[in-house]
Amino acid sequence: MIQPEEPLPGTIRTVSSREVYRNPWLSLREDVVERPDGTRGIYSVVDRPDYAVVIAADRDGFHLVEQYRYPTRGRYWEFPQGCFPQGRTGTAEELGRAELAEETGLSAASWTALGTLYGWHGASGQSFTVFLATGLITGVPRREHEEQDMRQRWVPRAEFERMIRAGEVRDDSTVAAYLLLLMHERATG
């Protein structure tokens, strides 16, 4: 996880913090905070491990995965992504490589980091790093038990953009990753 910056002068400061809930995927804490005017309040923060999002690009298209997302009660297409399982650590690129292989079976000869963003910075310090993976090599997916309903497919870029407009892609990190790719392509010609 990206470490939060020290508070700027005149901003909210943490008075105390207590963990309210924990499971293998996240924890929830409640912080007592003091605002610049001296008043106090409570801020709830969700702590989760950082994750990687991988744009597996091939033949002017992308390899996507689709799975059922319980909180929204729907199936949606997205770029492969995920975080290390509890107790395992590594670099963002190692995580990206692992997630791509796990979810799609693909490996890549070339990796380019496109940027690191916060996905929910109003309630969590969790960040994600976006990678462009090219020079793809096919393999066999090694999905986690929770991913047993996952599907994957390659889609041409125009179809991917149509899927975003049609609401078939609703994952904010996938759409943000695509914007980083477009900016990278514009900058590199």
JOCORGI-V918431 format. One record per residue. N is the residue number from 0. RES is the residue in one letter. SS is DSSP state (H for helix, E for strand, - for the rest). OMEGA is omega in whole degrees, 0 to 359 (999 if undefined). NEAR is the number of other ideal C-beta (glycine too) atoms within 10 Angstrom. Layout:
n | res | ss | omega | near
N | RES | SS | OMEGA | NEAR
N | RES | SS | OMEGA | NEAR
This chain:
n | res | ss | omega | near
0 | M | - | 174 | 12
1 | I | - | 180 | 11
2 | Q | - | 179 | 6
3 | P | - | 179 | 10
4 | E | - | 175 | 7
5 | E | - | 181 | 8
6 | P | - | 176 | 12
7 | L | - | 176 | 8
8 | P | - | 179 | 7
9 | G | - | 178 | 9
10 | T | - | 180 | 11
11 | I | - | 176 | 15
12 | R | E | 179 | 13
13 | T | E | 177 | 13
14 | V | E | 178 | 11
15 | S | E | 182 | 9
16 | S | E | 176 | 12
17 | R | E | 177 | 8
18 | E | E | 182 | 10
19 | V | E | 186 | 10
20 | Y | E | 176 | 10
21 | R | E | 168 | 11
22 | N | - | 183 | 8
23 | P | - | 185 | 8
24 | W | - | 183 | 11
25 | L | - | 169 | 13
26 | S | E | 179 | 14
27 | L | E | 177 | 16
28 | R | E | 179 | 15
29 | E | E | 181 | 14
30 | D | E | 168 | 16
31 | V | E | 184 | 13
32 | V | E | 175 | 17
33 | E | E | 181 | 13
34 | R | - | 182 | 12
35 | P | - | 181 | 12
36 | D | - | 178 | 6
37 | G | - | 178 | 6
38 | T | - | 182 | 8
39 | R | E | 178 | 11
40 | G | E | 180 | 11
41 | I | E | 176 | 8
42 | Y | E | 177 | 14
43 | S | E | 183 | 11
44 | V | E | 176 | 17
45 | V | E | 177 | 14
46 | D | E | 178 | 14
47 | R | - | 177 | 17
48 | P | - | 175 | 17
49 | D | - | 181 | 18
50 | Y | E | 178 | 19
51 | A | E | 175 | 28
52 | V | E | 185 | 25
53 | V | E | 173 | 31
54 | I | E | 179 | 24
55 | A | E | 187 | 25
56 | A | E | 184 | 21
57 | D | E | 175 | 14
58 | R | - | 182 | 9
59 | D | - | 175 | 8
60 | G | E | 186 | 16
61 | F | E | 173 | 25
62 | H | E | 181 | 23
63 | L | E | 172 | 26
64 | V | E | 178 | 25
65 | E | E | 176 | 16
66 | Q | E | 178 | 18
67 | Y | E | 178 | 12
68 | R | E | 186 | 13
69 | Y | H | 183 | 8
70 | P | H | 182 | 5
71 | T | H | 177 | 10
72 | R | - | 179 | 7
73 | G | E | 176 | 11
74 | R | E | 182 | 13
75 | Y | E | 177 | 18
76 | W | E | 181 | 21
77 | E | E | 171 | 21
78 | F | E | 175 | 29
79 | P | E | 183 | 27
80 | Q | E | 176 | 22
81 | G | E | 179 | 21
82 | C | - | 178 | 18
83 | F | - | 173 | 16
84 | P | - | 181 | 11
85 | Q | - | 179 | 9
86 | G | - | 180 | 6
87 | R | - | 179 | 11
88 | T | - | 178 | 8
89 | G | - | 179 | 12
90 | T | - | 178 | 10
91 | A | H | 179 | 17
92 | E | H | 176 | 16
93 | E | H | 178 | 13
94 | L | H | 178 | 24
95 | G | H | 178 | 29
96 | R | H | 181 | 20
97 | A | H | 181 | 19
98 | E | H | 179 | 22
99 | L | H | 180 | 29
100 | A | H | 182 | 19
101 | E | H | 188 | 17
102 | E | H | 185 | 26
103 | T | H | 187 | 26
104 | G | - | 182 | 16
105 | L | - | 166 | 21
106 | S | E | 185 | 15
107 | A | E | 178 | 21
108 | A | E | 184 | 9
109 | S | E | 179 | 11
110 | W | E | 177 | 15
111 | T | E | 176 | 16
112 | A | E | 183 | 15
113 | L | E | 179 | 21
114 | G | E | 178 | 15
115 | T | E | 184 | 14
116 | L | E | 170 | 17
117 | Y | E | 180 | 14
118 | G | - | 186 | 17
119 | W | - | 191 | 13
120 | H | - | 174 | 11
121 | G | - | 182 | 7
122 | A | - | 184 | 12
123 | S | E | 175 | 17
124 | G | - | 181 | 16
125 | Q | - | 177 | 19
126 | S | E | 174 | 18
127 | F | E | 177 | 23
128 | T | E | 182 | 21
129 | V | E | 178 | 27
130 | F | E | 169 | 28
131 | L | E | 180 | 20
132 | A | E | 180 | 26
133 | T | E | 185 | 13
134 | G | E | 189 | 11
135 | L | E | 178 | 19
136 | I | E | 183 | 10
137 | T | - | 176 | 9
138 | G | - | 181 | 12
139 | V | - | 178 | 8
140 | P | - | 176 | 16
141 | R | - | 187 | 12
142 | R | - | 174 | 17
143 | E | - | 180 | 11
144 | H | H | 181 | 5
145 | E | H | 183 | 10
146 | E | H | 186 | 15
147 | Q | - | 179 | 8
148 | D | - | 184 | 10
149 | M | - | 173 | 18
150 | R | E | 175 | 10
151 | Q | E | 174 | 18
152 | R | E | 174 | 13
153 | W | E | 176 | 15
154 | V | E | 175 | 17
155 | P | E | 183 | 12
156 | R | H | 181 | 14
157 | A | H | 178 | 10
158 | E | H | 178 | 15
159 | F | H | 179 | 19
160 | E | H | 175 | 13
161 | R | H | 180 | 13
162 | M | H | 176 | 17
163 | I | H | 181 | 16
164 | R | H | 182 | 8
165 | A | H | 180 | 8
166 | G | - | 176 | 9
167 | E | - | 172 | 18
168 | V | - | 181 | 22
169 | R | - | 181 | 15
170 | D | - | 184 | 19
171 | D | H | 181 | 13
172 | S | H | 176 | 18
173 | T | H | 181 | 24
174 | V | H | 177 | 13
175 | A | H | 178 | 18
176 | A | H | 179 | 26
177 | Y | H | 176 | 21
178 | L | H | 177 | 13
179 | L | H | 177 | 19
180 | L | H | 179 | 20
181 | L | H | 178 | 11
182 | M | H | 178 | 12
183 | H | H | 180 | 16
184 | E | H | 179 | 12
185 | R | H | 182 | 8
186 | A | H | 183 | 7
187 | T | H | 177 | 7
188 | G | - | 999 | 4
